[in-house]
Amino acid sequence: MKLPVRKFDAIIVGAGGAGMRASLQLAEAGLSVAVLSKVFPTRSHTVAAQGGIGASLGNMSEDNWLWHMYDTIKGSDWLGDQDAIEYMCKMAPQVVYELEHFGMPFDRNADGTIYQRPFGGHSANFGEKAVQRACAAADRTGHALVHTLYQRNVRAHTQFCVEWMALDLIRDADGDVLGVVALEMETGAVAILQAKATMLATGGAGRIFAASTNAFISTGDGLGIAARAGIPLQDMEFWQFHPTGVAGAGVLITEGVRGEGGILLNCNGERFMERYAPNLKDLASRDVVSRSMDQEIKEGRGCGPQKDYVLLKLDHLGPEVILKRLPSIREIALKFANVDCIREPIPVVPTIHYQMGGIPTNIHGQVVAPRQGDYKAVVNGLYAVGECACVSVHGANRLGTNSLLDIIVFGRAAGNFVVEQNLRRAAHKPLPAGAADASLARLARLDGAASGESVSEVANDLRKTMQAHCGVFRNQELLSEGVAQVKAIEARVGATAIKDRSRTFNTARVEALELENLIETAKATVVSAEARRESRGAQARSDYASRDDVNWLKHTLWYRDGNRLDYKPVNLKPVSVEAFPPKARTY
């Protein structure tokens, strides 16, 4: 089957904050760039980010980038690469001021400077006290960011391919990436999009879990695409549980609530975080707060008829603060918890929120994969940015506000690096024979399956399995059972069938393709988690309760071929400052 071929200088898969920050650099440099997105760009999941962007502006209290760097390394439980973290924290003020100049509507102080709120794990003077570092646009910071970037991209004449889904990478005999095979959802047509640079910016994969703050589009498409192309996935055992998802609904309640002064209470009305983190209390890092909440519930101090949640109290802040700084939170609480947070607390539980792992990259967004003993070897023509990437600034646990910072810093850096390659003068490499065969075979199986299991049933079983076996606390028995069950579900994924054989907006087909990406992500997660015999950051094991720097201060690499694991060292050497050696984390 001969497919149409469309040629571009660069293709970006994903139109969230990372994808659009990169595309802006490319479009403004005059490159032909196509941005593929399953949804309209302003519907990307970046809009769900609420609390702020971390940057040491020092508008509210003394701050500097070195303190931010220390907090990020400490938050990562020393699994973050210190050179990448240094770069991100140094760049933070600059990228925030750029956004301000783009027209992003940050909240303001009386003197006109950007308003900043405290956030979990962020401190002054290397952990001494909480610091106001989160640059906020009320509790809709991600929403403001996405709209700002979309407007700038429209101004720069970026070409958006809306309701397109990338299926697979095209690699030649040299291993270079030459573009993607993609599906136009409106028509069901398949095309080859050829490019000199291909960038994955597909976001997270939180839909592998039953309870998640992630949108339904967060199905790990970039991870599945990379894994099928033979590229390893890094540190996939580390998934962040956000402490405050609405109980029973999973909808995010921003850490900004606790930054503004909200507190967590158990059924006895105790502010229990004082026991677990006496210094930063409710603003300890997310993994610490989530485990503390889970512990309170396990020990019978949860709230409600089932004693299965805790309470987030913010009524003491007063209506004025809530309506000015947290208007969306009040709306969410009313809609999803049936409580008015001006008068009563919100029931909350730890909920899957963010993947720390992903496609391994360097600070330029170039994808790296081991080759002949070189862990920094670049995959030519391929880039990854945002949540689907792992430059490893988050390590084993991400600090709040660093996700928006990550996508802006590294989206911009990757865009600039691609521009420097002077792609307009380069020629397209010839496509290999049968470039789209694997993608067409996957589609043909779906279209030709006369009978088989329902996609939604298999997907739901996958989510239940991951929720039960890869939760806040893990152990060998749970994880081993999880590995076996996920492998059994993988066999079922290959035997699914869809009833709708139409071409136009066939959402059943799209969901089946998404499931093929979800299963790769789930395998990478559970296999990597079972192998890591320690507790570090978001990987909390009851049978290996301590961090083991002697044996496990290293990054996991999972390969799809044979569910194989490899490891590579953590970079503990910053570029311009002294290293921060590993030590016990206290808050």
N, C-alpha and C positions, 0 to 999 in steps of 0.2 A: 504493500500500500504506500503510494507516494503522498507524502504530507507536504503542505505548504511550508516554506522556510522564510522567516522574517528576520532580518539582520539589524542588530543594534550595536552601538559601542559597548553598552552595559545594560544588564538586566538586573532588576532588584525584585526579589520575591518577598512580598510583604510590604504593606503601606502603613505600618504603625509609626511610632516615634523614631525608631532606629532607621527604618527604611526611608522615611521621608527626610530625615536629617542628612542621610547620605545622598539621596537623589537630588536634594537642593544644591549640594556642592557640585555634582556632576552637571546638572542642567544649567547652572549659572556659568559653568566653564565651557558651555557650548557643545557638550557631548550629547549624542542621541541616546536617551535612556528610557527604558520601558519599565514601569513599576506594576507588577502583577499583584492583585489583591482579591481574595475571596469575597470581600465586602467593600462597600464604599469606604474610602480612606478614613473618614471621620467616624466610622463605626468600628475601627480597629480597637483591640483590647487595651491599648495604652490609655484610652479615655477613662478606664476604670481606676487608674491611679489617682489617689485622693490627696494624700497628705502634704507632698512637697518634693522639692529637688534639693539635695544636700550640697551646700557650698559654704566655704568659710569666708563669707563676706564681712562678718563682724559688725553687722548693722545694729544688733540688739545687745550684744555683749562681746567682750574680747574673744577673738578666735584666730586660728591660722591653719594652713593646709596640713602642717605636720601633725597637729592634734587629730585632724580628720583622718589622716593616713593611719595613725596609730589605732584609732577607733575601728577603722575598717579591717585592719589586720587582726586585731583582737576579736572583733565580731566574727571574722572568718575562721576563728579557732586555729589560726596560723596555717591554714591550707591555701590562702590567697597568695598569689605571686606578688612580691613586694615591689618589683619594678613597675608592673602594670598598675598597682594601687597608687604608687607615687605619681605616675603620670595622670591618672584620673583625678586625684585630689588637687594636684597642682592646677589642672585645667579647669576645675569646677567654677571658680569665679568668672573666668573669661566666657565660658559657654553660657552661663546664666545671664551675664550682661549682653551677650549677643541676642539671646531670646528676648530680653527686655527691649532691645533696639528693633527686633522684628515685630514688636507690638504685643508681646504676651502680657495679658492683664494681671500681673502680680498684685497681691494686696500690698498696701502702702502703710508706712508709718507716718506720723504727723509731719516729719521733716521731708517726706517724699521718697525716702529710701524703701527698698523692698522689705516687706514684713517677713520675719523668720520666727518659727516656733521650735520648741524642743522636740526631740524625737528619740526613740529607743536606741540606746547604745552610743549616742553621740555625747561627747564630754569635752570639757575644757581641761587643759593642763594634764593630759594623759590619764584621764579617769577620775579626776578630782571631784568634779561636779557636772551636772547637766548643763548643756549649752544650747542656745537657740541657733540652729543651723539650717533648718528646713525652709527653703524659699517657697512660699505658698500662694496659691490663688484660691482662697477659701478652702473648701474640701473638694475642689474640682480641678486640681492642678494638671492631671493628665489630659483632661478634656480641653483645658485652655491650651495646652502644649500642642495637641494634635491639630486643633483648628488653626493655631498660629502657623504651624509648619505646612499645613495644606494650602493656606492662603499664599504663603511665600512660594510654594511649588507651582501653584497656578500662575503666579506672577512670572516665574522663570520658565513657563511653558513645558513643564514636565509632562510626559505622556503616561497617563494612567490606563492600565488595562483592568477595568473593574469587572469583578465576577469571572476571573480567570483563576485556575488552580494549577500550580506546577505539579507535575507527576514524577519526573525523574531527571537527574543530571545527565548530560551527555559528556562522556570522557573518551579520549582517543587512546591509542596504543601507548603514548608517552605518559598517560595519566592526567593530562591537562583537561580542564573543564572548558567546554565550548558552548555552553548554553543549557537550555532545559527543553523538555517535552512538556507541553502544557495543554490543558483542557479549557475551552471556552464554555462556561456553564450555561450561557443563554442558548447556544445552538447545539452543544454536544460535540462541536468540532475539535479536532486535535491538531496542533501545529508545533513545528519546531521553531523555537526562538533562539537564534544563534547570536552569540555575543563574545566580545573579547574579554569581558569581565562579568562574572555572574556572582551576585551577592544574595545570600539567604538572610532574611530578616523576618522570619515567620512567627516569632514569639514563642510562647511556652506550650506546655502539653498537660496542663492541669486536669484535662478531661480524662486522664487515665485513672483518676480517683472519683469515688462516688460523691464525696462532699468537697466542693472546690469553689473558690472565689472566681475562677476563670470563666470566661465566656465560652459558649459552645463551639466557637471557631478555634479555640486553643487546643489543637489536636496533634501537635508535634510534627507538622508537615515537613519542616526543614530537617528535623532529626531523622525521620523516616527516609527522606530523599538522600541525605548524607550516608546513612547506614547502608542503604541498598547499593550505593556507589563505592562501598569498601572503605569509607572514612570512619575512624573510631569516634565514639562519643565519650566525653570526659566527665568524671565525677558525678555520674547520674544517680548515685545513691543518696545524694543530698537534695532533699525537697523541703522547702520551708513551709511549716504550718504557721499561718498568721494567727496570733493569739485571739483575735476578735472577729470571727465570722458570726453572723446572726444564727443563733441556735435553730436547727431544723431547716434553715434556708441556705446557709453558706455565703450569703451576700456579705461583702467586705464592710467592716466598720474601721475606718482609718485609725492608724496609730496616732494621728493628729489629735484625736479625742483625748488620749492620755497626755499628749504634748501640751494641750490646752489646760490640763488639770484634772481630767477624768481619772477615776480610780476603780480598781477591780475589788469586788467583795465576794466572800463566800456566804453560805447560808446562815452563819452566825453574825453576819454584818462586819466581819473582820477584814481589814485591808491586808490580805495574806502575803502580798509581795514583799512586805517589810521583813518577813522571815527568810525569804529566799535571796533577796537582793537588797540588803539594808541601806546601801548608798543611793542607787538609782531607782529603787523600788519598781513602780509600774513602768518605768522607762529603761529597764534592762533590755538586753538584746532579745530578739523574737524567739529564738530557740529556748532561752532560759524562761521567759514568761509562759510560753506554750507548755513546757514540761511542768512548770509550777502549777498552772491551771489544771492540767491533767492529773497531777498528784493530788490536788485538793479534791477533785471529783472521785478519784479512786479510793481515797480515804474517807469518803462519805460526807464531805462538806460541800457537795454541790447543791444547787438550788433547783426548785421546781418539783413536781410530783415524782419524777424519776431520779432526782438529784444528779442530773446529767449536764448541767451547765453552771457557769458563774455569772455574776452581774457586773455590768459596766455602768457605774454611776456618774452622771454628769449634770444632774439637776442643780447641784450646788454652784455651777458656773454662772447660772442666771440666764434668762431668756435672751438678753442682749448679745452675750458672747456666742451662744449657740446659734442664734439666727444670723449673726454676722460672719462667724468663722466656720460654722459647721451646719449650714442649711441643708445640704444633701443628706447628712447623717440623720437629721430629724425626719426627713422624708422617708429614708430607708427604714428607720425604726417603726414609723407609722405603718408603712406598707407591708413589711415582712415580719415584724414582731408584734404588731398591733399595740405598740406602746408609744406614748409621747415622752421623749427623753427630757423635755423641759420639766416634767413632773415625776417620772419614774425611770428606773434603770433599764438597760437593754440586756436581754439574755444572750450570752456569747459563749462560743466554744472554739478551740483551735481548729482551723480549717486550711486545707492545702491551698497554697497561694502562689508559690514561685519555685522554679527549678534553678538551682545554683549551677548545675552542670550544663553540658551542651556540646556543640561542635568546637573543638579546640582551635584557638586563633592566637595570633600575636597582637601587639597594640595597634597595628595598621589594619586589623580586620582580616588579614590573610589567614586562610585555613592552613593549619599545620598537622602533619601526620608523620609518625616515625618512618624513616627510610634509612636503611643501612646504619642503624644505631644513632641517627641524628633525630632527636625528638622535635627539633625546630624546623624540619624540612617542610618547605612550602608546597602546597598543592596549587600549581600554576592556574591562574584564571578564576580561582574560587575564593570568595570572601564570606564572612558571616558576622553579623552584628546583632546586638540586643539580647533578649532572653534565650534565643535558640543557640547563641554562641557562648563559649567559655574561654574568655581571655584570662579568667580566674582572678577577678577582683573581688569576688564574693566568697570564694573558698567553700567552707562547710556551712556557712550561714551568712545571709545578706543582711546588712543594716538597712532599716527603713530609709527611704529617700535616695538610696544609692542605685535603685533600678532606673529611675528617670535620668539620673546623672550618667549612668553607664550607657544608655541608649544615645544620649546626646553627645557625650565625649567620643565614644567609639564609632558612632554613625558618622560624625563629622570627620574623625581621623581617617576612617576607611574611605570616605568620599574624597578627601584631599589626596590620599595615597593613590587612588585610581586616577585622579586628574593628573598627577605627576607622571604617570606612565605614558602620557601622550598617545592615547589610544587612537586618536583620529588618524595618525600617521601609520598605525599598524594595520596589517591585513588580517582578515579572518582566517584562521586555520581551517583546512578542509574537514568537513564532517566525516566521521567514520562510517563505513557501510553498516546498515542496520541500526542507525543511531536511535531510532524510536521503537525497536522491536520489543524490548522488555515492557515498555509502557503499553504498547498495543496488545501484547499478550495478556497483561493484567485486565485490560478493558474487555478483551474478547472472552476471558473466563467468566466475567460478571455477566456479559450480555448473552453468553451461551449456556449458563447454568440453568438446567430445567428444574432442578429442585435443590434445596439446601436450607441451612439454618437462617433465621432472621438476623440481619446485621445488628439491629438494636438489642436483641437478646444476648448475642455474643458480647457486644460492647458493654452491656450492663453487667454481665458476669465478670468481665475483665475489671470493671470499676469496683465491684464488690470485693473481688479478690485482692486488689491492690490496697483498698481501704482496710481490709482485715489483716493483711500480712505486712504492710509497709507503713504503719501508723507512727504516732508520736514516739512510742516505745516499741522496740523490736527485740527478738531473740532468735537463736539458731533454729529452734523448732518452727517458729512462725515463718521465718524467711525460707527455710528449706521447703516447707509446704507451699509457700508462695511461688517459688521457682517451678516446682512440679506442676502447679495449677496453671501458671501462665504459659508454660510449654504446651499443656493440654489445650488451652484456649487458642494458642497459635495454630494448632492443627485445625481447629474449628473455623478460624478466620479464613483459611484457604478453601473452606467448603461452604461459604455463605452464598446466598442467592438473593436477587432482587426481583420483585414482580414488575416494576415499572421499567419498560424497555424503550421509553420515549427518549428523545434527544433534548428537547427544550426544557431547560431548568429541571433536570432530573436530579432532585435532591437525594433520592435513595442511592443513586450511583455515587454522588459526592460523599455521602456518609460511609459507603463501603470502602471508598478509597482512603478516607480519613482513618477508618479502623485499621487499615494496613500500616498506617503511620503510628497509630496509638500502640499497636502490639510491639513494634520495634522499641518504642520508648519504654514500655512496661518491662520488656525483657532486659534492657540495659539497666533499668533501675533495680530490679529485684536481684539479678545476678550480681551486680556490683555491690549491693547492700549485704547480701549473704556472705560475700568474700571478705568484707572489711570487718575484722574482729576487734573493734574498739568503739568507744563513744567519742564522737567529735562533731561539734556543731549540731546540725539537724539530724545526724545519725546517732540516735540514742539507743544503746543496747543494754538491756537489763542483765545480760550474761557477760558482758564486757563493759563494765560501768565506767572505766577510766580511759582517758586519752593515752594513746601509746605512740609517742613520738619516735621511739627507737625503730619500730617496725612499720608504722603506718603514716609517717609524715611524707606522703607521696600521693600523686594524682592517679586515679584509676582511669584506664582506657579500655572501653568495651568494644569488641568487634562483632559484627553480626555473624560473620562466618564462624560457625562452631561455638557461638556464645563465648568467645575467647576473651580473656582479660590480660592486659599488660599494665605496666605502671611506669610513671616518669617522675623525676624529682620536682619538688616545689622550689621555686626561685625565691630564696630568702635574702637576696642581695638587691637593695634599691640602687638607683643610679647615682644620686647625688648626696644622700644622707646615710647615716649609720643604720644598719639593720636593726630590726626589733626581734630579738631572739624569743622563741616560744617560752611562755610561762603560764601558770594557772590563771584562768579567767575568773575574776570576781567583779560583781557589780553592786 
